[in-house]
């Protein structure tokens, strides 16, 4: 099993950006800012990789696992020291579904647009 360090790097960047957005953005605007950051990081990641559904599922699962592990380390660390405070924060409940859904939906949309373009190209036949 080969570890793709690019996936791990982007998951750490996603985790750090969620902390930064959560620290600086006021709560009502957080629900708009975090999805934009996750979508932007997903687009940047998928510029240099395969844009298939399989890759989207793999990336979302790895990102989720790395972010969940880093969050659990954060609970043990000096910032929270209490799991109930961490899970009571509604911002943390938005982060996990975004991390799971955005790469999958993005890869589906890109794969669907490629399929439509290939279908249109194959449908146009030269005149004989």
URNORJO-V315185 format. One record per residue. N is the residue number from 1. RES is the residue in one letter. OMEGA is omega in radians with two decimals (999 if undefined). D_CENTER is the distance of its C-alpha to the mean C-alpha in whole Angstrom. Layout:
# URNORJO-V315185
N;RES;OMEGA;D_CENTER / N;RES;OMEGA;D_CENTER
This chain:
# URNORJO-V315185
1;X;-3.08;22 / 2;X;3.13;21 / 3;X;3.07;18 / 4;X;-3.06;16 / 5;X;3.09;16 / 6;X;3.10;13 / 7;X;3.13;10 / 8;X;-3.14;12 / 9;X;-3.14;12 / 10;X;3.08;9 / 11;X;3.06;8 / 12;X;3.08;11 / 13;X;3.09;10 / 14;X;3.13;7 / 15;X;3.12;10 / 16;X;3.14;13 / 17;X;3.07;11 / 18;X;3.09;11 / 19;X;-3.13;14 / 20;X;3.12;16 / 21;X;3.12;15 / 22;X;-3.14;16 / 23;X;-3.03;19 / 24;X;-3.06;20 / 25;X;3.13;19 / 26;X;-2.94;21 / 27;X;-3.14;20 / 28;X;-3.13;21 / 29;X;3.12;19 / 30;X;-3.11;16 / 31;X;3.01;15 / 32;X;-3.05;15 / 33;X;-3.10;14 / 34;X;3.08;10 / 35;X;3.10;9 / 36;X;3.11;10 / 37;X;3.14;9 / 38;X;3.11;5 / 39;X;3.13;7 / 40;X;3.11;9 / 41;X;3.10;7 / 42;X;3.11;5 / 43;X;3.12;9 / 44;X;3.14;11 / 45;X;-3.05;9 / 46;X;3.07;10 / 47;X;-3.03;14 / 48;X;-3.13;15 / 49;X;3.08;14 / 50;X;-3.09;15 / 51;X;3.14;14 / 52;X;3.12;15 / 53;X;3.12;14 / 54;X;3.12;14 / 55;X;3.10;12 / 56;X;3.09;9 / 57;X;3.14;10 / 58;X;-3.13;11 / 59;X;-3.12;8 / 60;X;3.11;6 / 61;X;3.12;9 / 62;X;3.11;10 / 63;X;3.14;7 / 64;X;-3.11;8 / 65;X;-3.14;11 / 66;X;3.13;11 / 67;X;3.11;10 / 68;X;3.11;13 / 69;X;3.12;15 / 70;X;3.08;15 / 71;X;3.10;15 / 72;X;3.05;18 / 73;X;3.11;20 / 74;X;3.10;19 / 75;X;3.14;21 / 76;X;-3.08;24 / 77;X;-3.02;24 / 78;X;-3.03;26 / 79;X;-3.07;24 / 80;X;-3.10;24 / 81;X;-3.12;27 / 82;X;-3.09;26 / 83;X;-3.12;24 / 84;X;3.09;25 / 85;X;-3.13;24 / 86;X;-3.09;21 / 87;X;3.07;20 / 88;X;-3.14;22 / 89;X;-3.06;20 / 90;X;3.12;18 / 91;X;3.13;15 / 92;X;3.11;14 / 93;X;3.08;14 / 94;X;-3.04;12 / 95;X;-3.05;9 / 96;X;3.08;9 / 97;X;3.09;9 / 98;X;-3.11;6 / 99;X;3.13;4 / 100;X;-2.99;6 / 101;X;-3.01;7 / 102;X;3.11;5 / 103;X;-3.14;5 / 104;X;3.14;8 / 105;X;3.12;10 / 106;X;-3.14;9 / 107;X;3.07;11 / 108;X;-3.14;14 / 109;X;-3.13;14 / 110;X;3.13;15 / 111;X;3.11;17 / 112;X;3.13;19 / 113;X;3.07;20 / 114;X;3.13;21 / 115;X;3.11;23 / 116;X;3.13;25 / 117;X;3.11;26 / 118;X;3.12;27 / 119;X;3.13;29 / 120;X;3.13;30 / 121;X;-3.13;31 / 122;X;-3.12;33 / 123;X;3.14;35 / 124;X;3.14;37 / 125;X;3.12;40 / 126;X;3.14;42 / 127;X;-3.13;45 / 128;X;999;48
